Amino acid sequence: MQTHLQEHKLENNVLNIDGKEFSTENLKDDQKALIDQIGFCQNEINQLAILVRKIDVFEKAKQVYKANLLTSLQNDKTIETMDNSKAG
């Protein structure tokens, strides 16, 4: 089950977790610490999701570079073969 804190509701002294609302006026210190930990985890998850997207982009780019290199090498080999056949 995903827990989602809606920060804009925290400003109005309301905490929303999975659609349930709780007043934040009388939170204990350990509950406040847990809210901070959840926010920290969500921020890290967001950063990791961005990294996963970057990996996908770079993997695709790497495949294009490899294909371009292979084409270039094959073109060089074709030119060399053509030059060798003209010499003979």
PyMOL Python script that loads the backbone (N, CA, C, O; Angstrom):
from pymol import cmd

cmd.read_pdbstr("""\
ATOM      1  N   MET A   1       0.839  -1.172   0.000  1.00  0.00           N
ATOM      2  CA  MET A   1       0.000   0.000   0.000  1.00  0.00           C
ATOM      3  C   MET A   1       0.888   1.240   0.000  1.00  0.00           C
ATOM      4  O   MET A   1       1.806   1.353   0.812  1.00  0.00           O
ATOM      5  N   GLN A   2       0.616   2.150  -0.895  1.00  0.00           N
ATOM      6  CA  GLN A   2       1.428   3.354  -1.007  1.00  0.00           C
ATOM      7  C   GLN A   2       0.901   4.418  -0.045  1.00  0.00           C
ATOM      8  O   GLN A   2      -0.303   4.666   0.028  1.00  0.00           O
ATOM      9  N   THR A   3       1.805   5.028   0.677  1.00  0.00           N
ATOM     10  CA  THR A   3       1.441   6.126   1.571  1.00  0.00           C
ATOM     11  C   THR A   3       1.829   7.422   0.910  1.00  0.00           C
ATOM     12  O   THR A   3       2.963   7.588   0.459  1.00  0.00           O
ATOM     13  N   HIS A   4       0.896   8.332   0.853  1.00  0.00           N
ATOM     14  CA  HIS A   4       1.169   9.599   0.188  1.00  0.00           C
ATOM     15  C   HIS A   4       0.761  10.729   1.117  1.00  0.00           C
ATOM     16  O   HIS A   4      -0.381  10.798   1.570  1.00  0.00           O
ATOM     17  N   LEU A   5       1.697  11.603   1.390  1.00  0.00           N
ATOM     18  CA  LEU A   5       1.413  12.782   2.206  1.00  0.00           C
ATOM     19  C   LEU A   5       1.155  13.948   1.282  1.00  0.00           C
ATOM     20  O   LEU A   5       1.941  14.220   0.375  1.00  0.00           O
ATOM     21  N   GLN A   6       0.075  14.623   1.507  1.00  0.00           N
ATOM     22  CA  GLN A   6      -0.215  15.806   0.713  1.00  0.00           C
ATOM     23  C   GLN A   6       0.247  17.015   1.513  1.00  0.00           C
ATOM     24  O   GLN A   6      -0.428  17.447   2.447  1.00  0.00           O
ATOM     25  N   GLU A   7       1.403  17.557   1.142  1.00  0.00           N
ATOM     26  CA  GLU A   7       2.019  18.611   1.923  1.00  0.00           C
ATOM     27  C   GLU A   7       1.159  19.859   2.019  1.00  0.00           C
ATOM     28  O   GLU A   7       1.175  20.535   3.048  1.00  0.00           O
ATOM     29  N   HIS A   8       0.419  20.178   0.990  1.00  0.00           N
ATOM     30  CA  HIS A   8      -0.396  21.383   1.058  1.00  0.00           C
ATOM     31  C   HIS A   8      -1.457  21.261   2.147  1.00  0.00           C
ATOM     32  O   HIS A   8      -1.882  22.272   2.705  1.00  0.00           O
ATOM     33  N   LYS A   9      -1.887  20.057   2.453  1.00  0.00           N
ATOM     34  CA  LYS A   9      -2.849  19.870   3.538  1.00  0.00           C
ATOM     35  C   LYS A   9      -2.160  19.927   4.896  1.00  0.00           C
ATOM     36  O   LYS A   9      -2.796  20.255   5.898  1.00  0.00           O
ATOM     37  N   LEU A  10      -0.873  19.611   4.942  1.00  0.00           N
ATOM     38  CA  LEU A  10      -0.142  19.735   6.202  1.00  0.00           C
ATOM     39  C   LEU A  10      -0.123  21.187   6.670  1.00  0.00           C
ATOM     40  O   LEU A  10      -0.153  21.459   7.870  1.00  0.00           O
ATOM     41  N   GLU A  11      -0.075  22.098   5.735  1.00  0.00           N
ATOM     42  CA  GLU A  11      -0.061  23.518   6.089  1.00  0.00           C
ATOM     43  C   GLU A  11      -1.375  23.943   6.733  1.00  0.00           C
ATOM     44  O   GLU A  11      -1.406  24.908   7.497  1.00  0.00           O
ATOM     45  N   ASN A  12      -2.441  23.243   6.437  1.00  0.00           N
ATOM     46  CA  ASN A  12      -3.755  23.550   7.006  1.00  0.00           C
ATOM     47  C   ASN A  12      -4.034  22.690   8.237  1.00  0.00           C
ATOM     48  O   ASN A  12      -5.190  22.496   8.614  1.00  0.00           O
ATOM     49  N   ASN A  13      -2.974  22.177   8.862  1.00  0.00           N
ATOM     50  CA  ASN A  13      -3.085  21.335  10.056  1.00  0.00           C
ATOM     51  C   ASN A  13      -3.859  20.048   9.808  1.00  0.00           C
ATOM     52  O   ASN A  13      -4.490  19.508  10.716  1.00  0.00           O
ATOM     53  N   VAL A  14      -3.805  19.556   8.563  1.00  0.00           N
ATOM     54  CA  VAL A  14      -4.459  18.293   8.221  1.00  0.00           C
ATOM     55  C   VAL A  14      -3.442  17.427   7.493  1.00  0.00           C
ATOM     56  O   VAL A  14      -2.775  17.875   6.561  1.00  0.00           O
ATOM     57  N   LEU A  15      -3.338  16.189   7.931  1.00  0.00           N
ATOM     58  CA  LEU A  15      -2.452  15.207   7.319  1.00  0.00           C
ATOM     59  C   LEU A  15      -3.328  14.199   6.593  1.00  0.00           C
ATOM     60  O   LEU A  15      -4.247  13.636   7.189  1.00  0.00           O
ATOM     61  N   ASN A  16      -3.057  13.964   5.311  1.00  0.00           N
ATOM     62  CA  ASN A  16      -3.838  13.025   4.527  1.00  0.00           C
ATOM     63  C   ASN A  16      -2.956  11.841   4.187  1.00  0.00           C
ATOM     64  O   ASN A  16      -1.957  11.982   3.483  1.00  0.00           O
ATOM     65  N   ILE A  17      -3.333  10.662   4.695  1.00  0.00           N
ATOM     66  CA  ILE A  17      -2.603   9.428   4.405  1.00  0.00           C
ATOM     67  C   ILE A  17      -3.599   8.426   3.843  1.00  0.00           C
ATOM     68  O   ILE A  17      -4.542   8.019   4.521  1.00  0.00           O
ATOM     69  N   ASP A  18      -3.375   8.039   2.598  1.00  0.00           N
ATOM     70  CA  ASP A  18      -4.242   7.069   1.925  1.00  0.00           C
ATOM     71  C   ASP A  18      -5.710   7.448   2.027  1.00  0.00           C
ATOM     72  O   ASP A  18      -6.566   6.591   2.249  1.00  0.00           O
ATOM     73  N   GLY A  19      -6.001   8.738   1.865  1.00  0.00           N
ATOM     74  CA  GLY A  19      -7.375   9.209   1.865  1.00  0.00           C
ATOM     75  C   GLY A  19      -7.980   9.454   3.237  1.00  0.00           C
ATOM     76  O   GLY A  19      -9.128   9.886   3.344  1.00  0.00           O
ATOM     77  N   LYS A  20      -7.219   9.180   4.281  1.00  0.00           N
ATOM     78  CA  LYS A  20      -7.698   9.426   5.640  1.00  0.00           C
ATOM     79  C   LYS A  20      -7.059  10.707   6.156  1.00  0.00           C
ATOM     80  O   LYS A  20      -5.858  10.925   5.992  1.00  0.00           O
ATOM     81  N   GLU A  21      -7.868  11.545   6.776  1.00  0.00           N
ATOM     82  CA  GLU A  21      -7.362  12.816   7.269  1.00  0.00           C
ATOM     83  C   GLU A  21      -7.183  12.786   8.782  1.00  0.00           C
ATOM     84  O   GLU A  21      -8.011  12.251   9.519  1.00  0.00           O
ATOM     85  N   PHE A  22      -6.064  13.383   9.224  1.00  0.00           N
ATOM     86  CA  PHE A  22      -5.728  13.452  10.640  1.00  0.00           C
ATOM     87  C   PHE A  22      -5.319  14.878  10.974  1.00  0.00           C
ATOM     88  O   PHE A  22      -4.635  15.534  10.189  1.00  0.00           O
ATOM     89  N   SER A  23      -5.733  15.352  12.125  1.00  0.00           N
ATOM     90  CA  SER A  23      -5.316  16.669  12.585  1.00  0.00           C
ATOM     91  C   SER A  23      -3.853  16.596  12.989  1.00  0.00           C
ATOM     92  O   SER A  23      -3.411  15.612  13.582  1.00  0.00           O
ATOM     93  N   THR A  24      -3.110  17.638  12.665  1.00  0.00           N
ATOM     94  CA  THR A  24      -1.689  17.678  13.024  1.00  0.00           C
ATOM     95  C   THR A  24      -1.434  18.569  14.240  1.00  0.00           C
ATOM     96  O   THR A  24      -0.284  18.779  14.627  1.00  0.00           O
ATOM     97  N   GLU A  25      -2.490  19.083  14.831  1.00  0.00           N
ATOM     98  CA  GLU A  25      -2.321  20.027  15.936  1.00  0.00           C
ATOM     99  C   GLU A  25      -1.682  19.409  17.177  1.00  0.00           C
ATOM    100  O   GLU A  25      -0.921  20.080  17.873  1.00  0.00           O
ATOM    101  N   ASN A  26      -1.974  18.162  17.460  1.00  0.00           N
ATOM    102  CA  ASN A  26      -1.486  17.547  18.694  1.00  0.00           C
ATOM    103  C   ASN A  26      -0.593  16.337  18.422  1.00  0.00           C
ATOM    104  O   ASN A  26      -0.614  15.366  19.179  1.00  0.00           O
ATOM    105  N   LEU A  27       0.185  16.394  17.351  1.00  0.00           N
ATOM    106  CA  LEU A  27       1.062  15.269  17.032  1.00  0.00           C
ATOM    107  C   LEU A  27       2.175  15.144  18.071  1.00  0.00           C
ATOM    108  O   LEU A  27       2.699  16.137  18.577  1.00  0.00           O
ATOM    109  N   LYS A  28       2.514  13.901  18.369  1.00  0.00           N
ATOM    110  CA  LYS A  28       3.648  13.634  19.258  1.00  0.00           C
ATOM    111  C   LYS A  28       4.933  13.814  18.444  1.00  0.00           C
ATOM    112  O   LYS A  28       4.919  13.799  17.214  1.00  0.00           O
ATOM    113  N   ASP A  29       6.029  13.982  19.161  1.00  0.00           N
ATOM    114  CA  ASP A  29       7.324  14.171  18.491  1.00  0.00           C
ATOM    115  C   ASP A  29       7.680  12.987  17.598  1.00  0.00           C
ATOM    116  O   ASP A  29       8.198  13.175  16.497  1.00  0.00           O
ATOM    117  N   ASP A  30       7.407  11.774  18.063  1.00  0.00           N
ATOM    118  CA  ASP A  30       7.741  10.601  17.250  1.00  0.00           C
ATOM    119  C   ASP A  30       6.869  10.535  15.995  1.00  0.00           C
ATOM    120  O   ASP A  30       7.320  10.040  14.962  1.00  0.00           O
ATOM    121  N   GLN A  31       5.640  11.021  16.067  1.00  0.00           N
ATOM    122  CA  GLN A  31       4.783  11.068  14.885  1.00  0.00           C
ATOM    123  C   GLN A  31       5.283  12.111  13.896  1.00  0.00           C
ATOM    124  O   GLN A  31       5.260  11.881  12.687  1.00  0.00           O
ATOM    125  N   LYS A  32       5.728  13.238  14.392  1.00  0.00           N
ATOM    126  CA  LYS A  32       6.315  14.267  13.525  1.00  0.00           C
ATOM    127  C   LYS A  32       7.577  13.736  12.846  1.00  0.00           C
ATOM    128  O   LYS A  32       7.828  13.995  11.669  1.00  0.00           O
ATOM    129  N   ALA A  33       8.359  12.992  13.615  1.00  0.00           N
ATOM    130  CA  ALA A  33       9.581  12.407  13.048  1.00  0.00           C
ATOM    131  C   ALA A  33       9.230  11.407  11.945  1.00  0.00           C
ATOM    132  O   ALA A  33       9.913  11.342  10.922  1.00  0.00           O
ATOM    133  N   LEU A  34       8.179  10.637  12.151  1.00  0.00           N
ATOM    134  CA  LEU A  34       7.752   9.675  11.120  1.00  0.00           C
ATOM    135  C   LEU A  34       7.274  10.396   9.858  1.00  0.00           C
ATOM    136  O   LEU A  34       7.536   9.941   8.745  1.00  0.00           O
ATOM    137  N   ILE A  35       6.583  11.505  10.029  1.00  0.00           N
ATOM    138  CA  ILE A  35       6.152  12.299   8.873  1.00  0.00           C
ATOM    139  C   ILE A  35       7.375  12.798   8.106  1.00  0.00           C
ATOM    140  O   ILE A  35       7.404  12.759   6.876  1.00  0.00           O
ATOM    141  N   ASP A  36       8.374  13.262   8.835  1.00  0.00           N
ATOM    142  CA  ASP A  36       9.614  13.704   8.186  1.00  0.00           C
ATOM    143  C   ASP A  36      10.278  12.559   7.442  1.00  0.00           C
ATOM    144  O   ASP A  36      10.764  12.750   6.328  1.00  0.00           O
ATOM    145  N   GLN A  37      10.308  11.367   8.038  1.00  0.00           N
ATOM    146  CA  GLN A  37      10.934  10.200   7.405  1.00  0.00           C
ATOM    147  C   GLN A  37      10.185   9.799   6.141  1.00  0.00           C
ATOM    148  O   GLN A  37      10.798   9.443   5.135  1.00  0.00           O
ATOM    149  N   ILE A  38       8.856   9.858   6.199  1.00  0.00           N
ATOM    150  CA  ILE A  38       8.060   9.532   5.010  1.00  0.00           C
ATOM    151  C   ILE A  38       8.360  10.532   3.899  1.00  0.00           C
ATOM    152  O   ILE A  38       8.525  10.144   2.743  1.00  0.00           O
ATOM    153  N   GLY A  39       8.430  11.807   4.241  1.00  0.00           N
ATOM    154  CA  GLY A  39       8.762  12.827   3.242  1.00  0.00           C
ATOM    155  C   GLY A  39      10.146  12.619   2.654  1.00  0.00           C
ATOM    156  O   GLY A  39      10.351  12.771   1.450  1.00  0.00           O
ATOM    157  N   PHE A  40      11.097  12.268   3.518  1.00  0.00           N
ATOM    158  CA  PHE A  40      12.460  12.003   3.050  1.00  0.00           C
ATOM    159  C   PHE A  40      12.465  10.818   2.085  1.00  0.00           C
ATOM    160  O   PHE A  40      13.088  10.874   1.025  1.00  0.00           O
ATOM    161  N   CYS A  41      11.769   9.751   2.458  1.00  0.00           N
ATOM    162  CA  CYS A  41      11.707   8.563   1.593  1.00  0.00           C
ATOM    163  C   CYS A  41      11.072   8.899   0.252  1.00  0.00           C
ATOM    164  O   CYS A  41      11.550   8.453  -0.791  1.00  0.00           O
ATOM    165  N   GLN A  42       9.993   9.685   0.273  1.00  0.00           N
ATOM    166  CA  GLN A  42       9.333  10.043  -0.976  1.00  0.00           C
ATOM    167  C   GLN A  42      10.262  10.855  -1.867  1.00  0.00           C
ATOM    168  O   GLN A  42      10.293  10.651  -3.080  1.00  0.00           O
ATOM    169  N   ASN A  43      11.013  11.766  -1.280  1.00  0.00           N
ATOM    170  CA  ASN A  43      11.977  12.550  -2.068  1.00  0.00           C
ATOM    171  C   ASN A  43      13.036  11.650  -2.694  1.00  0.00           C
ATOM    172  O   ASN A  43      13.403  11.838  -3.854  1.00  0.00           O
ATOM    173  N   GLU A  44      13.527  10.678  -1.939  1.00  0.00           N
ATOM    174  CA  GLU A  44      14.537   9.748  -2.469  1.00  0.00           C
ATOM    175  C   GLU A  44      13.946   8.886  -3.583  1.00  0.00           C
ATOM    176  O   GLU A  44      14.601   8.639  -4.596  1.00  0.00           O
ATOM    177  N   ILE A  45      12.712   8.432  -3.395  1.00  0.00           N
ATOM    178  CA  ILE A  45      12.041   7.644  -4.432  1.00  0.00           C
ATOM    179  C   ILE A  45      11.921   8.460  -5.711  1.00  0.00           C
ATOM    180  O   ILE A  45      12.169   7.951  -6.804  1.00  0.00           O
ATOM    181  N   ASN A  46      11.542   9.719  -5.572  1.00  0.00           N
ATOM    182  CA  ASN A  46      11.432  10.590  -6.742  1.00  0.00           C
ATOM    183  C   ASN A  46      12.776  10.744  -7.449  1.00  0.00           C
ATOM    184  O   ASN A  46      12.839  10.710  -8.678  1.00  0.00           O
ATOM    185  N   GLN A  47      13.850  10.913  -6.678  1.00  0.00           N
ATOM    186  CA  GLN A  47      15.183  11.050  -7.274  1.00  0.00           C
ATOM    187  C   GLN A  47      15.605   9.764  -7.976  1.00  0.00           C
ATOM    188  O   GLN A  47      16.196   9.810  -9.055  1.00  0.00           O
ATOM    189  N   LEU A  48      15.309   8.627  -7.375  1.00  0.00           N
ATOM    190  CA  LEU A  48      15.658   7.343  -7.999  1.00  0.00           C
ATOM    191  C   LEU A  48      14.853   7.113  -9.275  1.00  0.00           C
ATOM    192  O   LEU A  48      15.367   6.550 -10.242  1.00  0.00           O
ATOM    193  N   ALA A  49      13.605   7.544  -9.279  1.00  0.00           N
ATOM    194  CA  ALA A  49      12.789   7.407 -10.487  1.00  0.00           C
ATOM    195  C   ALA A  49      13.392   8.224 -11.624  1.00  0.00           C
ATOM    196  O   ALA A  49      13.389   7.790 -12.776  1.00  0.00           O
ATOM    197  N   ILE A  50      13.905   9.398 -11.302  1.00  0.00           N
ATOM    198  CA  ILE A  50      14.572  10.216 -12.317  1.00  0.00           C
ATOM    199  C   ILE A  50      15.814   9.505 -12.833  1.00  0.00           C
ATOM    200  O   ILE A  50      16.083   9.517 -14.034  1.00  0.00           O
ATOM    201  N   LEU A  51      16.567   8.891 -11.938  1.00  0.00           N
ATOM    202  CA  LEU A  51      17.776   8.164 -12.367  1.00  0.00           C
ATOM    203  C   LEU A  51      17.423   6.988 -13.269  1.00  0.00           C
ATOM    204  O   LEU A  51      18.133   6.716 -14.237  1.00  0.00           O
ATOM    205  N   VAL A  52      16.340   6.295 -12.964  1.00  0.00           N
ATOM    206  CA  VAL A  52      15.917   5.176 -13.810  1.00  0.00           C
ATOM    207  C   VAL A  52      15.591   5.680 -15.212  1.00  0.00           C
ATOM    208  O   VAL A  52      15.956   5.052 -16.206  1.00  0.00           O
ATOM    209  N   ARG A  53      14.903   6.817 -15.284  1.00  0.00           N
ATOM    210  CA  ARG A  53      14.599   7.397 -16.597  1.00  0.00           C
ATOM    211  C   ARG A  53      15.874   7.794 -17.328  1.00  0.00           C
ATOM    212  O   ARG A  53      15.976   7.619 -18.542  1.00  0.00           O
ATOM    213  N   LYS A  54      16.843   8.326 -16.599  1.00  0.00           N
ATOM    214  CA  LYS A  54      18.122   8.691 -17.221  1.00  0.00           C
ATOM    215  C   LYS A  54      18.840   7.450 -17.743  1.00  0.00           C
ATOM    216  O   LYS A  54      19.412   7.481 -18.833  1.00  0.00           O
ATOM    217  N   ILE A  55      18.816   6.379 -16.991  1.00  0.00           N
ATOM    218  CA  ILE A  55      19.443   5.131 -17.444  1.00  0.00           C
ATOM    219  C   ILE A  55      18.815   4.684 -18.752  1.00  0.00           C
ATOM    220  O   ILE A  55      19.529   4.302 -19.680  1.00  0.00           O
ATOM    221  N   ASP A  56      17.493   4.724 -18.842  1.00  0.00           N
ATOM    222  CA  ASP A  56      16.810   4.336 -20.079  1.00  0.00           C
ATOM    223  C   ASP A  56      17.270   5.193 -21.254  1.00  0.00           C
ATOM    224  O   ASP A  56      17.540   4.676 -22.339  1.00  0.00           O
ATOM    225  N   VAL A  57      17.356   6.497 -21.035  1.00  0.00           N
ATOM    226  CA  VAL A  57      17.778   7.407 -22.103  1.00  0.00           C
ATOM    227  C   VAL A  57      19.208   7.092 -22.536  1.00  0.00           C
ATOM    228  O   VAL A  57      19.493   7.020 -23.731  1.00  0.00           O
ATOM    229  N   PHE A  58      20.100   6.904 -21.574  1.00  0.00           N
ATOM    230  CA  PHE A  58      21.495   6.635 -21.912  1.00  0.00           C
ATOM    231  C   PHE A  58      21.686   5.255 -22.536  1.00  0.00           C
ATOM    232  O   PHE A  58      22.561   5.083 -23.386  1.00  0.00           O
ATOM    233  N   GLU A  59      20.893   4.280 -22.136  1.00  0.00           N
ATOM    234  CA  GLU A  59      20.971   2.958 -22.776  1.00  0.00           C
ATOM    235  C   GLU A  59      20.563   3.060 -24.247  1.00  0.00           C
ATOM    236  O   GLU A  59      21.195   2.458 -25.115  1.00  0.00           O
ATOM    237  N   LYS A  60      19.509   3.820 -24.518  1.00  0.00           N
ATOM    238  CA  LYS A  60      19.067   3.994 -25.904  1.00  0.00           C
ATOM    239  C   LYS A  60      20.108   4.759 -26.710  1.00  0.00           C
ATOM    240  O   LYS A  60      20.397   4.410 -27.855  1.00  0.00           O
ATOM    241  N   ALA A  61      20.665   5.795 -26.111  1.00  0.00           N
ATOM    242  CA  ALA A  61      21.700   6.576 -26.806  1.00  0.00           C
ATOM    243  C   ALA A  61      22.916   5.699 -27.095  1.00  0.00           C
ATOM    244  O   ALA A  61      23.497   5.779 -28.177  1.00  0.00           O
ATOM    245  N   LYS A  62      23.301   4.868 -26.137  1.00  0.00           N
ATOM    246  CA  LYS A  62      24.455   3.980 -26.330  1.00  0.00           C
ATOM    247  C   LYS A  62      24.213   3.035 -27.505  1.00  0.00           C
ATOM    248  O   LYS A  62      25.127   2.778 -28.289  1.00  0.00           O
ATOM    249  N   GLN A  63      23.004   2.520 -27.634  1.00  0.00           N
ATOM    250  CA  GLN A  63      22.688   1.619 -28.738  1.00  0.00           C
ATOM    251  C   GLN A  63      22.804   2.345 -30.088  1.00  0.00           C
ATOM    252  O   GLN A  63      23.270   1.766 -31.069  1.00  0.00           O
ATOM    253  N   VAL A  64      22.382   3.599 -30.130  1.00  0.00           N
ATOM    254  CA  VAL A  64      22.498   4.386 -31.361  1.00  0.00           C
ATOM    255  C   VAL A  64      23.972   4.614 -31.687  1.00  0.00           C
ATOM    256  O   VAL A  64      24.381   4.479 -32.840  1.00  0.00           O
ATOM    257  N   TYR A  65      24.769   4.957 -30.680  1.00  0.00           N
ATOM    258  CA  TYR A  65      26.203   5.166 -30.910  1.00  0.00           C
ATOM    259  C   TYR A  65      26.864   3.882 -31.399  1.00  0.00           C
ATOM    260  O   TYR A  65      27.698   3.928 -32.303  1.00  0.00           O
ATOM    261  N   LYS A  66      26.512   2.754 -30.825  1.00  0.00           N
ATOM    262  CA  LYS A  66      27.081   1.473 -31.266  1.00  0.00           C
ATOM    263  C   LYS A  66      26.690   1.177 -32.707  1.00  0.00           C
ATOM    264  O   LYS A  66      27.518   0.721 -33.496  1.00  0.00           O
ATOM    265  N   ALA A  67      25.439   1.432 -33.050  1.00  0.00           N
ATOM    266  CA  ALA A  67      24.982   1.196 -34.428  1.00  0.00           C
ATOM    267  C   ALA A  67      25.708   2.117 -35.394  1.00  0.00           C
ATOM    268  O   ALA A  67      26.101   1.701 -36.484  1.00  0.00           O
ATOM    269  N   ASN A  68      25.885   3.382 -34.989  1.00  0.00           N
ATOM    270  CA  ASN A  68      26.618   4.323 -35.842  1.00  0.00           C
ATOM    271  C   ASN A  68      28.066   3.897 -36.022  1.00  0.00           C
ATOM    272  O   ASN A  68      28.610   3.999 -37.122  1.00  0.00           O
ATOM    273  N   LEU A  69      28.696   3.421 -34.955  1.00  0.00           N
ATOM    274  CA  LEU A  69      30.078   2.955 -35.056  1.00  0.00           C
ATOM    275  C   LEU A  69      30.168   1.737 -35.964  1.00  0.00           C
ATOM    276  O   LEU A  69      31.068   1.656 -36.800  1.00  0.00           O
ATOM    277  N   LEU A  70      29.258   0.798 -35.814  1.00  0.00           N
ATOM    278  CA  LEU A  70      29.268  -0.400 -36.647  1.00  0.00           C
ATOM    279  C   LEU A  70      29.090  -0.020 -38.117  1.00  0.00           C
ATOM    280  O   LEU A  70      29.784  -0.546 -38.986  1.00  0.00           O
ATOM    281  N   THR A  71      28.172   0.882 -38.388  1.00  0.00           N
ATOM    282  CA  THR A  71      27.973   1.350 -39.768  1.00  0.00           C
ATOM    283  C   THR A  71      29.238   2.002 -40.299  1.00  0.00           C
ATOM    284  O   THR A  71      29.632   1.753 -41.438  1.00  0.00           O
ATOM    285  N   SER A  72      29.877   2.830 -39.489  1.00  0.00           N
ATOM    286  CA  SER A  72      31.102   3.504 -39.908  1.00  0.00           C
ATOM    287  C   SER A  72      32.210   2.496 -40.196  1.00  0.00           C
ATOM    288  O   SER A  72      32.910   2.606 -41.203  1.00  0.00           O
ATOM    289  N   LEU A  73      32.364   1.521 -39.316  1.00  0.00           N
ATOM    290  CA  LEU A  73      33.397   0.497 -39.520  1.00  0.00           C
ATOM    291  C   LEU A  73      33.107  -0.338 -40.761  1.00  0.00           C
ATOM    292  O   LEU A  73      34.025  -0.682 -41.505  1.00  0.00           O
ATOM    293  N   GLN A  74      31.863  -0.658 -40.984  1.00  0.00           N
ATOM    294  CA  GLN A  74      31.504  -1.437 -42.164  1.00  0.00           C
ATOM    295  C   GLN A  74      31.727  -0.622 -43.433  1.00  0.00           C
ATOM    296  O   GLN A  74      32.150  -1.158 -44.458  1.00  0.00           O
ATOM    297  N   ASN A  75      31.440   0.678 -43.358  1.00  0.00           N
ATOM    298  CA  ASN A  75      31.702   1.547 -44.519  1.00  0.00           C
ATOM    299  C   ASN A  75      33.190   1.611 -44.818  1.00  0.00           C
ATOM    300  O   ASN A  75      33.593   1.571 -45.981  1.00  0.00           O
ATOM    301  N   ASP A  76      34.018   1.713 -43.768  1.00  0.00           N
ATOM    302  CA  ASP A  76      35.474   1.722 -43.966  1.00  0.00           C
ATOM    303  C   ASP A  76      35.931   0.419 -44.609  1.00  0.00           C
ATOM    304  O   ASP A  76      36.773   0.430 -45.506  1.00  0.00           O
ATOM    305  N   LYS A  77      35.386  -0.688 -44.160  1.00  0.00           N
ATOM    306  CA  LYS A  77      35.764  -2.002 -44.703  1.00  0.00           C
ATOM    307  C   LYS A  77      35.337  -2.102 -46.163  1.00  0.00           C
ATOM    308  O   LYS A  77      36.070  -2.643 -46.991  1.00  0.00           O
ATOM    309  N   THR A  78      34.153  -1.582 -46.479  1.00  0.00           N
ATOM    310  CA  THR A  78      33.665  -1.600 -47.862  1.00  0.00           C
ATOM    311  C   THR A  78      34.559  -0.758 -48.759  1.00  0.00           C
ATOM    312  O   THR A  78      34.893  -1.167 -49.870  1.00  0.00           O
ATOM    313  N   ILE A  79      34.947   0.418 -48.278  1.00  0.00           N
ATOM    314  CA  ILE A  79      35.836   1.292 -49.054  1.00  0.00           C
ATOM    315  C   ILE A  79      37.185   0.620 -49.263  1.00  0.00           C
ATOM    316  O   ILE A  79      37.750   0.671 -50.356  1.00  0.00           O
ATOM    317  N   GLU A  80      37.702  -0.016 -48.201  1.00  0.00           N
ATOM    318  CA  GLU A  80      38.994  -0.714 -48.316  1.00  0.00           C
ATOM    319  C   GLU A  80      38.891  -1.846 -49.328  1.00  0.00           C
ATOM    320  O   GLU A  80      39.803  -2.036 -50.133  1.00  0.00           O
ATOM    321  N   THR A  81      37.812  -2.589 -49.302  1.00  0.00           N
ATOM    322  CA  THR A  81      37.619  -3.698 -50.231  1.00  0.00           C
ATOM    323  C   THR A  81      37.535  -3.177 -51.665  1.00  0.00           C
ATOM    324  O   THR A  81      38.102  -3.767 -52.584  1.00  0.00           O
ATOM    325  N   MET A  82      36.824  -2.069 -51.843  1.00  0.00           N
ATOM    326  CA  MET A  82      36.711  -1.487 -53.187  1.00  0.00           C
ATOM    327  C   MET A  82      38.080  -1.002 -53.672  1.00  0.00           C
ATOM    328  O   MET A  82      38.427  -1.191 -54.838  1.00  0.00           O
ATOM    329  N   ASP A  83      38.859  -0.375 -52.779  1.00  0.00           N
ATOM    330  CA  ASP A  83      40.181   0.113 -53.175  1.00  0.00           C
ATOM    331  C   ASP A  83      41.086  -1.054 -53.552  1.00  0.00           C
ATOM    332  O   ASP A  83      41.844  -0.973 -54.518  1.00  0.00           O
ATOM    333  N   ASN A  84      41.004  -2.144 -52.783  1.00  0.00           N
ATOM    334  CA  ASN A  84      41.837  -3.324 -53.073  1.00  0.00           C
ATOM    335  C   ASN A  84      41.453  -3.963 -54.404  1.00  0.00           C
ATOM    336  O   ASN A  84      42.316  -4.475 -55.118  1.00  0.00           O
ATOM    337  N   SER A  85      40.179  -3.936 -54.738  1.00  0.00           N
ATOM    338  CA  SER A  85      39.762  -4.561 -56.001  1.00  0.00           C
ATOM    339  C   SER A  85      40.165  -3.704 -57.215  1.00  0.00           C
ATOM    340  O   SER A  85      40.346  -4.233 -58.311  1.00  0.00           O
ATOM    341  N   LYS A  86      40.303  -2.390 -57.021  1.00  0.00           N
ATOM    342  CA  LYS A  86      40.733  -1.514 -58.104  1.00  0.00           C
ATOM    343  C   LYS A  86      42.216  -1.692 -58.377  1.00  0.00           C
ATOM    344  O   LYS A  86      42.663  -1.551 -59.515  1.00  0.00           O
ATOM    345  N   ALA A  87      42.983  -2.004 -57.332  1.00  0.00           N
ATOM    346  CA  ALA A  87      44.431  -2.134 -57.471  1.00  0.00           C
ATOM    347  C   ALA A  87      44.807  -3.390 -58.228  1.00  0.00           C
ATOM    348  O   ALA A  87      45.862  -3.432 -58.862  1.00  0.00           O
ATOM    349  N   GLY A  88      43.981  -4.400 -58.180  1.00  0.00           N
ATOM    350  CA  GLY A  88      44.335  -5.683 -58.773  1.00  0.00           C
ATOM    351  C   GLY A  88      43.891  -5.842 -60.132  1.00  0.00           C
ATOM    352  O   GLY A  88      44.130  -6.884 -60.742  1.00  0.00           O
TER     353      GLY A  88
END
""", "prot")
cmd.dss("prot")
cmd.show_as("cartoon", "prot")
cmd.util.cbc("prot")
cmd.orient("prot")
